[in-house]
């Protein structure tokens, strides 16, 4: 996978108007780098948030979670084919 340019100060060759990479674009590049380099952690965080928000729904109760909201327990009980 290509990496973002190391020299973020001038934006030369990036097609950035004026040759300067502004703060908004730098933050966007850093966010993309973080979520792609730490994909597993990001996915676990998203799964945990989804389970927490839906901890008492009938589907999760049917699988015996009964309000338990940790991702590891969820993954042990609910197979991917059930999702």
Secondary structure, 3 states (H helix, E strand, C coil): CCCCCCCCCCCCCCCCHHHCCCHHHHHHHHHHHHHHHCHHHHHHHHHHHHHHHCCCCHHHHHCCCCCCCCHHHHHHHCCHHHC
